[in-house]
Amino acid sequence: MEALGLPTECIALTQLLFPNATANVKVNGALASTFTIARGVHQGCPLVSHLFLIVAKAFNSVIKLSVTAGRIKGIRLPEGDWY
């Protein structure tokens, strides 16, 4: 998010949505002990799709810069287009 130039306030608000997240799962029909979620977000969270797009955009930018700098190259498919 920082790499895309999003305001620090926006990043801080996003981080506030996921403090000390915990979960538990059913194992053989019984709830297991609660555990801390160290990475990721809650299932069904409406923010997930937006966070995914932010990461995808940053990843795309890194790839484009690497192609421009000649560090990586595309491959030519039989139709002749570059991918």
N, CA, C and O atoms as a printed pandas DataFrame, in Angstrom:
     atom_number atom_name residue_name chain_id  residue_number  x_coord  y_coord  z_coord
0              1         N          MET        A               1    0.828   -1.183    0.000
1              2        CA          MET        A               1    0.000    0.000    0.000
2              3         C          MET        A               1    0.877    1.252    0.000
3              4         O          MET        A               1    0.572    2.245   -0.660
4              5         N          GLU        A               2    1.974    1.178    0.759
5              6        CA          GLU        A               2    2.918    2.301    0.751
6              7         C          GLU        A               2    3.523    2.490   -0.632
7              8         O          GLU        A               2    3.682    3.618   -1.100
8              9         N          ALA        A               3    3.864    1.372   -1.289
9             10        CA          ALA        A               3    4.495    1.439   -2.604
10            11         C          ALA        A               3    3.587    2.083   -3.638
11            12         O          ALA        A               3    4.067    2.679   -4.603
12            13         N          LEU        A               4    2.282    1.968   -3.444
13            14        CA          LEU        A               4    1.333    2.571   -4.374
14            15         C          LEU        A               4    1.030    4.020   -4.024
15            16         O          LEU        A               4    0.274    4.689   -4.729
16            17         N          GLY        A               5    1.617    4.504   -2.937
17            18        CA          GLY        A               5    1.425    5.895   -2.554
18            19         C          GLY        A               5    0.124    6.181   -1.825
19            20         O          GLY        A               5   -0.326    7.326   -1.778
20            21         N          LEU        A               6   -0.480    5.149   -1.259
21            22        CA          LEU        A               6   -1.701    5.390   -0.484
22            23         C          LEU        A               6   -1.359    6.165    0.776
23            24         O          LEU        A               6   -0.294    5.961    1.358
24            25         N          PRO        A               7   -2.247    7.048    1.203
25            26        CA          PRO        A               7   -1.972    7.850    2.395
26            27         C          PRO        A               7   -1.759    6.966    3.625
27            28         O          PRO        A               7   -2.398    5.926    3.782
28            29         N          THR        A               8   -0.848    7.405    4.486
29            30        CA          THR        A               8   -0.567    6.629    5.695
30            31         C          THR        A               8   -1.816    6.471    6.563
31            32         O          THR        A               8   -1.957    5.478    7.277
32            33         N          GLU        A               9   -2.713    7.439    6.501
33            34        CA          GLU        A               9   -3.957    7.340    7.273
34            35         C          GLU        A               9   -4.801    6.165    6.790
35            36         O          GLU        A               9   -5.401    5.450    7.592
36            37         N          CYS        A              10   -4.839    5.972    5.473
37            38        CA          CYS        A              10   -5.592    4.863    4.890
38            39         C          CYS        A              10   -4.990    3.526    5.307
39            40         O          CYS        A              10   -5.712    2.584    5.635
40            41         N          ILE        A              11   -3.675    3.452    5.291
41            42        CA          ILE        A              11   -2.982    2.223    5.688
42            43         C          ILE        A              11   -3.238    1.938    7.157
43            44         O          ILE        A              11   -3.512    0.798    7.532
44            45         N          ALA        A              12   -3.151    2.959    7.986
45            46        CA          ALA        A              12   -3.373    2.784    9.428
46            47         C          ALA        A              12   -4.804    2.330    9.712
47            48         O          ALA        A              12   -5.024    1.474   10.569
48            49         N          LEU        A              13   -5.775    2.897    8.999
49            50        CA          LEU        A              13   -7.167    2.484    9.203
50            51         C          LEU        A              13   -7.374    1.027    8.798
51            52         O          LEU        A              13   -8.107    0.291    9.458
52            53         N          THR        A              14   -6.733    0.621    7.723
53            54        CA          THR        A              14   -6.838   -0.767    7.280
54            55         C          THR        A              14   -6.242   -1.695    8.333
55            56         O          THR        A              14   -6.815   -2.741    8.639
56            57         N          GLN        A              15   -5.108   -1.318    8.880
57            58        CA          GLN        A              15   -4.461   -2.145    9.904
58            59         C          GLN        A              15   -5.313   -2.229   11.174
59            60         O          GLN        A              15   -5.275   -3.237   11.880
60            61         N          LEU        A              16   -6.063   -1.195   11.462
61            62        CA          LEU        A              16   -6.931   -1.216   12.643
62            63         C          LEU        A              16   -8.059   -2.236   12.528
63            64         O          LEU        A              16   -8.603   -2.678   13.541
64            65         N          LEU        A              17   -8.410   -2.610   11.307
65            66        CA          LEU        A              17   -9.496   -3.561   11.104
66            67         C          LEU        A              17   -9.116   -4.986   11.477
67            68         O          LEU        A              17   -9.991   -5.833   11.656
68            69         N          PHE        A              18   -7.814   -5.261   11.596
69            70        CA          PHE        A              18   -7.366   -6.633   11.807
70            71         C          PHE        A              18   -6.447   -6.822   13.010
71            72         O          PHE        A              18   -5.490   -7.590   12.917
72            73         N          PRO        A              19   -6.698   -6.154   14.134
73            74        CA          PRO        A              19   -5.792   -6.363   15.273
74            75         C          PRO        A              19   -6.157   -7.636   16.043
75            76         O          PRO        A              19   -7.334   -7.939   16.238
76            77         N          ASN        A              20   -5.168   -8.348   16.460
77            78        CA          ASN        A              20   -5.365   -9.510   17.339
78            79         C          ASN        A              20   -6.492  -10.430   16.870
79            80         O          ASN        A              20   -7.301  -10.879   17.681
80            81         N          ALA        A              21   -6.548  -10.704   15.604
81            82        CA          ALA        A              21   -7.599  -11.568   15.058
82            83         C          ALA        A              21   -7.383  -13.004   15.535
83            84         O          ALA        A              21   -6.265  -13.517   15.504
84            85         N          THR        A              22   -8.448  -13.634   15.970
85            86        CA          THR        A              22   -8.386  -15.028   16.417
86            87         C          THR        A              22   -9.471  -15.829   15.713
87            88         O          THR        A              22  -10.425  -15.274   15.167
88            89         N          ALA        A              23   -9.305  -17.137   15.738
89            90        CA          ALA        A              23  -10.286  -18.025   15.121
90            91         C          ALA        A              23  -10.214  -19.374   15.806
91            92         O          ALA        A              23   -9.274  -19.667   16.545
92            93         N          ASN        A              24  -11.211  -20.179   15.550
93            94        CA          ASN        A              24  -11.141  -21.582   15.951
94            95         C          ASN        A              24  -11.898  -22.401   14.929
95            96         O          ASN        A              24  -12.774  -21.887   14.234
96            97         N          VAL        A              25  -11.567  -23.657   14.838
97            98        CA          VAL        A              25  -12.148  -24.526   13.839
98            99         C          VAL        A              25  -12.740  -25.757   14.503
99           100         O          VAL        A              25  -12.389  -26.112   15.628
100          101         N          LYS        A              26  -13.648  -26.398   13.777
101          102        CA          LYS        A              26  -14.221  -27.647   14.268
102          103         C          LYS        A              26  -13.375  -28.808   13.771
103          104         O          LYS        A              26  -13.043  -28.894   12.589
104          105         N          VAL        A              27  -13.033  -29.698   14.692
105          106        CA          VAL        A              27  -12.299  -30.914   14.360
106          107         C          VAL        A              27  -13.126  -32.084   14.869
107          108         O          VAL        A              27  -13.359  -32.214   16.071
108          109         N          ASN        A              28  -13.562  -32.922   13.964
109          110        CA          ASN        A              28  -14.418  -34.059   14.321
110          111         C          ASN        A              28  -15.661  -33.615   15.101
111          112         O          ASN        A              28  -16.094  -34.290   16.035
112          113         N          GLY        A              29  -16.222  -32.478   14.705
113          114        CA          GLY        A              29  -17.449  -31.991   15.315
114          115         C          GLY        A              29  -17.267  -31.171   16.576
115          116         O          GLY        A              29  -18.245  -30.627   17.088
116          117         N          ALA        A              30  -16.057  -31.062   17.094
117          118        CA          ALA        A              30  -15.807  -30.286   18.317
118          119         C          ALA        A              30  -14.912  -29.104   17.992
119          120         O          ALA        A              30  -14.021  -29.197   17.147
120          121         N          LEU        A              31  -15.159  -27.977   18.680
121          122        CA          LEU        A              31  -14.330  -26.793   18.459
122          123         C          LEU        A              31  -12.941  -27.007   19.044
123          124         O          LEU        A              31  -12.799  -27.424   20.194
124          125         N          ALA        A              32  -11.934  -26.724   18.255
125          126        CA          ALA        A              32  -10.549  -26.799   18.724
126          127         C          ALA        A              32  -10.222  -25.519   19.486
127          128         O          ALA        A              32  -11.033  -24.595   19.546
128          129         N          SER        A              33   -9.051  -25.476   20.054
129          130        CA          SER        A              33   -8.622  -24.292   20.805
130          131         C          SER        A              33   -8.530  -23.080   19.886
131          132         O          SER        A              33   -8.241  -23.213   18.697
132          133         N          THR        A              34   -8.772  -21.919   20.436
133          134        CA          THR        A              34   -8.658  -20.669   19.690
134          135         C          THR        A              34   -7.191  -20.411   19.361
135          136         O          THR        A              34   -6.307  -20.679   20.175
136          137         N          PHE        A              35   -6.940  -19.885   18.155
137          138        CA          PHE        A              35   -5.579  -19.551   17.760
138          139         C          PHE        A              35   -5.565  -18.177   17.115
139          140         O          PHE        A              35   -6.583  -17.699   16.615
140          141         N          THR        A              36   -4.400  -17.552   17.135
141          142        CA          THR        A              36   -4.230  -16.216   16.560
142          143         C          THR        A              36   -3.991  -16.335   15.056
143          144         O          THR        A              36   -3.227  -17.186   14.602
144          145         N          ILE        A              37   -4.649  -15.476   14.302
145          146        CA          ILE        A              37   -4.443  -15.424   12.856
146          147         C          ILE        A              37   -3.281  -14.467   12.618
147          148         O          ILE        A              37   -3.401  -13.258   12.815
148          149         N          ALA        A              38   -2.148  -15.036   12.187
149          150        CA          ALA        A              38   -0.942  -14.230   11.997
150          151         C          ALA        A              38   -0.916  -13.542   10.635
151          152         O          ALA        A              38   -0.317  -12.477   10.487
152          153         N          ARG        A              39   -1.568  -14.152    9.639
153          154        CA          ARG        A              39   -1.588  -13.587    8.287
154          155         C          ARG        A              39   -2.977  -13.766    7.710
155          156         O          ARG        A              39   -3.735  -14.642    8.126
156          157         N          GLY        A              40   -3.292  -12.922    6.747
157          158        CA          GLY        A              40   -4.566  -13.060    6.067
158          159         C          GLY        A              40   -5.665  -12.249    6.738
159          160         O          GLY        A              40   -5.412  -11.450    7.640
160          161         N          VAL        A              41   -6.878  -12.470    6.282
161          162        CA          VAL        A              41   -8.027  -11.736    6.785
162          163         C          VAL        A              41   -9.163  -12.708    7.077
163          164         O          VAL        A              41   -9.098  -13.887    6.729
164          165         N          HIS        A              42  -10.194  -12.195    7.715
165          166        CA          HIS        A              42  -11.341  -13.031    8.059
166          167         C          HIS        A              42  -12.100  -13.462    6.806
167          168         O          HIS        A              42  -12.255  -12.686    5.862
168          169         N          GLN        A              43  -12.562  -14.686    6.810
169          170        CA          GLN        A              43  -13.366  -15.185    5.695
170          171         C          GLN        A              43  -14.639  -14.351    5.589
171          172         O          GLN        A              43  -15.298  -14.086    6.594
172          173         N          GLY        A              44  -14.980  -13.943    4.387
173          174        CA          GLY        A              44  -16.185  -13.153    4.173
174          175         C          GLY        A              44  -16.003  -11.661    4.364
175          176         O          GLY        A              44  -16.961  -10.903    4.214
176          177         N          CYS        A              45  -14.797  -11.219    4.692
177          178        CA          CYS        A              45  -14.538   -9.793    4.896
178          179         C          CYS        A              45  -14.693   -9.057    3.563
179          180         O          CYS        A              45  -14.072   -9.443    2.573
180          181         N          PRO        A              46  -15.517   -8.000    3.524
181          182        CA          PRO        A              46  -15.735   -7.282    2.260
182          183         C          PRO        A              46  -14.508   -6.515    1.771
183          184         O          PRO        A              46  -14.463   -6.096    0.615
184          185         N          LEU        A              47  -13.533   -6.330    2.622
185          186        CA          LEU        A              47  -12.333   -5.592    2.244
186          187         C          LEU        A              47  -11.345   -6.459    1.463
187          188         O          LEU        A              47  -10.440   -5.937    0.813
188          189         N          VAL        A              48  -11.518   -7.778    1.525
189          190        CA          VAL        A              48  -10.566   -8.709    0.918
190          191         C          VAL        A              48  -10.365   -8.449   -0.570
191          192         O          VAL        A              48   -9.225   -8.417   -1.035
192          193         N          SER        A              49  -11.424   -8.266   -1.315
193          194        CA          SER        A              49  -11.276   -8.069   -2.764
194          195         C          SER        A              49  -10.505   -6.795   -3.067
195          196         O          SER        A              49   -9.729   -6.762   -4.022
196          197         N          HIS        A              50  -10.698   -5.758   -2.284
197          198        CA          HIS        A              50   -9.963   -4.510   -2.505
198          199         C          HIS        A              50   -8.485   -4.676   -2.153
199          200         O          HIS        A              50   -7.616   -4.171   -2.864
200          201         N          LEU        A              51   -8.200   -5.379   -1.062
201          202        CA          LEU        A              51   -6.808   -5.623   -0.695
202          203         C          LEU        A              51   -6.110   -6.471   -1.760
203          204         O          LEU        A              51   -4.947   -6.235   -2.086
204          205         N          PHE        A              52   -6.829   -7.456   -2.297
205          206        CA          PHE        A              52   -6.262   -8.277   -3.366
206          207         C          PHE        A              52   -5.887   -7.416   -4.567
207          208         O          PHE        A              52   -4.807   -7.575   -5.136
208          209         N          LEU        A              53   -6.775   -6.507   -4.951
209          210        CA          LEU        A              53   -6.497   -5.642   -6.099
210          211         C          LEU        A              53   -5.310   -4.723   -5.840
211          212         O          LEU        A              53   -4.533   -4.444   -6.753
212          213         N          ILE        A              54   -5.163   -4.256   -4.615
213          214        CA          ILE        A              54   -4.013   -3.407   -4.270
214          215         C          ILE        A              54   -2.718   -4.198   -4.435
215          216         O          ILE        A              54   -1.752   -3.699   -5.013
216          217         N          VAL        A              55   -2.697   -5.422   -3.931
217          218        CA          VAL        A              55   -1.501   -6.260   -4.052
218          219         C          VAL        A              55   -1.236   -6.604   -5.513
219          220         O          VAL        A              55   -0.090   -6.568   -5.960
220          221         N          ALA        A              56   -2.288   -6.937   -6.258
221          222        CA          ALA        A              56   -2.117   -7.283   -7.674
222          223         C          ALA        A              56   -1.561   -6.092   -8.464
223          224         O          ALA        A              56   -0.711   -6.268   -9.337
224          225         N          LYS        A              57   -2.035   -4.900   -8.162
225          226        CA          LYS        A              57   -1.547   -3.704   -8.859
226          227         C          LYS        A              57   -0.069   -3.472   -8.546
227          228         O          LYS        A              57    0.707   -3.144   -9.443
228          229         N          ALA        A              58    0.319   -3.639   -7.302
229          230        CA          ALA        A              58    1.727   -3.466   -6.933
230          231         C          ALA        A              58    2.592   -4.519   -7.625
231          232         O          ALA        A              58    3.670   -4.206   -8.130
232          233         N          PHE        A              59    2.119   -5.764   -7.649
233          234        CA          PHE        A              59    2.847   -6.843   -8.305
234          235         C          PHE        A              59    2.995   -6.560   -9.795
235          236         O          PHE        A              59    4.065   -6.773  -10.365
236          237         N          ASN        A              60    1.931   -6.083  -10.425
237          238        CA          ASN        A              60    1.962   -5.735  -11.845
238          239         C          ASN        A              60    2.982   -4.622  -12.110
239          240         O          ASN        A              60    3.696   -4.655  -13.112
240          241         N          SER        A              61    3.044   -3.658  -11.223
241          242        CA          SER        A              61    4.010   -2.563  -11.383
242          243         C          SER        A              61    5.441   -3.075  -11.316
243          244         O          SER        A              61    6.295   -2.634  -12.086
244          245         N          VAL        A              62    5.707   -3.998  -10.408
245          246        CA          VAL        A              62    7.051   -4.571  -10.288
246          247         C          VAL        A              62    7.407   -5.326  -11.564
247          248         O          VAL        A              62    8.531   -5.218  -12.056
248          249         N          ILE        A              63    6.469   -6.081  -12.096
249          250        CA          ILE        A              63    6.727   -6.826  -13.332
250          251         C          ILE        A              63    7.005   -5.870  -14.490
251          252         O          ILE        A              63    7.952   -6.073  -15.250
252          253         N          LYS        A              64    6.184   -4.831  -14.624
253          254        CA          LYS        A              64    6.390   -3.873  -15.718
254          255         C          LYS        A              64    7.753   -3.189  -15.618
255          256         O          LYS        A              64    8.432   -3.007  -16.629
256          257         N          LEU        A              65    8.154   -2.809  -14.404
257          258        CA          LEU        A              65    9.464   -2.181  -14.229
258          259         C          LEU        A              65   10.592   -3.150  -14.573
259          260         O          LEU        A              65   11.601   -2.752  -15.156
260          261         N          SER        A              66   10.422   -4.411  -14.215
261          262        CA          SER        A              66   11.438   -5.421  -14.516
262          263         C          SER        A              66   11.548   -5.669  -16.012
263          264         O          SER        A              66   12.649   -5.859  -16.529
264          265         N          VAL        A              67   10.421   -5.670  -16.713
265          266        CA          VAL        A              67   10.433   -5.841  -18.170
266          267         C          VAL        A              67   11.112   -4.636  -18.816
267          268         O          VAL        A              67   11.958   -4.799  -19.696
268          269         N          THR        A              68   10.751   -3.443  -18.391
269          270        CA          THR        A              68   11.337   -2.216  -18.941
270          271         C          THR        A              68   12.844   -2.182  -18.724
271          272         O          THR        A              68   13.593   -1.742  -19.596
272          273         N          ALA        A              69   13.286   -2.647  -17.559
273          274        CA          ALA        A              69   14.722   -2.648  -17.241
274          275         C          ALA        A              69   15.457   -3.815  -17.896
275          276         O          ALA        A              69   16.683   -3.896  -17.815
276          277         N          GLY        A              70   14.721   -4.719  -18.543
277          278        CA          GLY        A              70   15.347   -5.851  -19.218
278          279         C          GLY        A              70   15.714   -7.006  -18.303
279          280         O          GLY        A              70   16.444   -7.909  -18.712
280          281         N          ARG        A              71   15.217   -6.992  -17.063
281          282        CA          ARG        A              71   15.539   -8.075  -16.135
282          283         C          ARG        A              71   14.732   -9.331  -16.420
283          284         O          ARG        A              71   15.189  -10.437  -16.131
284          285         N          ILE        A              72   13.544   -9.177  -16.980
285          286        CA          ILE        A              72   12.744  -10.335  -17.377
286          287         C          ILE        A              72   12.182  -10.084  -18.769
287          288         O          ILE        A              72   12.042   -8.939  -19.198
288          289         N          LYS        A              73   11.863  -11.166  -19.465
289          290        CA          LYS        A              73   11.330  -11.054  -20.823
290          291         C          LYS        A              73   10.047  -11.868  -20.916
291          292         O          LYS        A              73    9.856  -12.842  -20.187
292          293         N          GLY        A              74    9.184  -11.457  -21.815
293          294        CA          GLY        A              74    7.981  -12.219  -22.095
294          295         C          GLY        A              74    8.312  -13.427  -22.954
295          296         O          GLY        A              74    9.464  -13.624  -23.342
296          297         N          ILE        A              75    7.310  -14.225  -23.247
297          298        CA          ILE        A              75    7.504  -15.362  -24.142
298          299         C          ILE        A              75    6.622  -15.168  -25.361
299          300         O          ILE        A              75    5.531  -14.606  -25.266
300          301         N          ARG        A              76    7.096  -15.632  -26.504
301          302        CA          ARG        A              76    6.324  -15.502  -27.729
302          303         C          ARG        A              76    5.500  -16.768  -27.907
303          304         O          ARG        A              76    6.041  -17.874  -27.928
304          305         N          LEU        A              77    4.185  -16.598  -28.035
305          306        CA          LEU        A              77    3.286  -17.706  -28.274
306          307         C          LEU        A              77    3.144  -17.934  -29.777
307          308         O          LEU        A              77    3.496  -17.061  -30.570
308          309         N          PRO        A              78    2.635  -19.093  -30.174
309          310        CA          PRO        A              78    2.542  -19.393  -31.607
310          311         C          PRO        A              78    1.807  -18.339  -32.428
311          312         O          PRO        A              78    2.118  -18.158  -33.605
312          313         N          GLU        A              79    0.850  -17.645  -31.842
313          314        CA          GLU        A              79    0.103  -16.633  -32.590
314          315         C          GLU        A              79    0.943  -15.398  -32.855
315          316         O          GLU        A              79    0.550  -14.550  -33.657
316          317         N          GLY        A              80    2.095  -15.276  -32.199
317          318        CA          GLY        A              80    2.977  -14.146  -32.434
318          319         C          GLY        A              80    2.842  -13.018  -31.422
319          320         O          GLY        A              80    3.630  -12.073  -31.455
320          321         N          ASP        A              81    1.871  -13.092  -30.528
321          322        CA          ASP        A              81    1.718  -12.050  -29.512
322          323         C          ASP        A              81    2.657  -12.322  -28.337
323          324         O          ASP        A              81    3.001  -13.469  -28.054
324          325         N          TRP        A              82    3.059  -11.260  -27.666
325          326        CA          TRP        A              82    3.911  -11.391  -26.485
326          327         C          TRP        A              82    3.053  -11.469  -25.237
327          328         O          TRP        A              82    2.074  -10.735  -25.106
328          329         N          TYR        A              83    3.410  -12.349  -24.326
329          330        CA          TYR        A              83    2.717  -12.467  -23.038
330          331         C          TYR        A              83    3.727  -12.575  -21.934
331          332         O          TYR        A              83    3.355  -12.683  -20.766
